[in-house]
Amino acid sequence: MSSLSLENVGKKFGSTPALAGVRLEVEPSVTGLLGPNGAGKTTLLRMAATVLAPDSGRIRILGRDPAHPHERVEIRRRLGYVPQEPGFYRNFTAFDFVDYVAVLKDIAERRRRHDEVRKVLDYVGLRDHAHQRIKALSGGMRQRLALAQALLGDPELLILDEATAGLDPEQRLRFREMISVLPQRPTVLISTHQTDDVSALCQRVVVLIAGTIRFDGTPAELAATASDRVWVDADRDERAAVSWRTSAGQFRHIGERPADAQSVTPTVDDAYLLLSGADISARSS
């Protein structure tokens, strides 16, 4: 059974479409949702978290219909959600905040609840900061705190919206490690701008652009869509759709490869840029 099913889902904000006829089945795995700003990623994830309802189409989450209030309550007990901008009570301690969320999740018995709070704080590496006020925590610690509250109750579906945003490289590596060894192995749906997170963490990647799905498959399959469309040269090739100077001093080109150019192995980044049509001609790395 799919953990999340969207059937011809549409959503508008005013006259602006955010999602248009999206069909998606998410099964147990780590699925990355990749797309530029304004692609509809957050809208889709907010629907998956029962925060938004679609204007058209049908959604089922963990076998239930969130349009029915009693089923929506049951869904919320079984999912964890980290929004793009988590809201914190900054004068709460880390422990008090997670304990408060546990109460909202109907973990009523005090001893069991506190054991659960300590467990998730320990899992994200915040045991030694449990009684520190949130306003005194670093940005990386607050991201881990947001993940901790989402892990309460061993959720079957974990929804993470730009969860690695603002993390430094070491924190991102720690985040990947935490997600890869989650207890109970929940279905994870994570949105990101970071193609290297997708390559390292996700078994499946869905590319969402302008409210529609442009690709659905493995990271390797996504990279393969750019086969024979990536080449390098000492000079910039004006025939390329996208090009930039690499750290080795060569220009990496993406587009319709000229016959006289030798192709190189494409990456997920290359394929994503082709799909999104991003103009990064001034980019360097």
C-alpha angles and dihedrals in degrees: 000000000000116000089213129019127184118185117192091325119185132181133178133187104208105314093334116101115221098176127017121194096326117185116187138155116195116195129183106301138082107285121189120210107206127186146118125272110291094024093120099255096129092044091054093047093047088054090049088052092050092244093116132033122217122248090219138007130034136283129196121186121192089344094306137105112239090200088078112073097219092049090046090056091052091049091053091053089057102044137068123211134192109187123208091256108028114207114229133186092230095201091055118095117241089254094049092049095051090043090053091052089048089057089051088052089057096250089148108165106090101217094046090046094051091047088053092048092051091047096055094042089052091048093056093043099253100117092112092048098045094114097040118108114254092235088063095052122099121247091257091051091051089053089052090048089054089053091048094058090047090055094057112125096012096274120220091214123038118192118193121183112199090328094168095050111125095011119129119233094267092049091049091053090050090049091053090050092051094049094046093056101037113153116250088017099247125197106269124202112184130177120207147157090214112098091187089060088054092049093047101039114022130081089193135028129200117194113209118191127171091348097306134095111249098175138015121180145077123320089249091053090049092052090049091061087072094053113139090009100089126073140157131221140166091248135043112267111217090203091069121100090215130013139165140171113257128215088261090061096250126116117245112210131197125190138059101352115228115238092243094055124090115231123230131205109283125227133212086258091057093049093046091052090052092050095045095043089222116181104223099145089136093052121121132183 
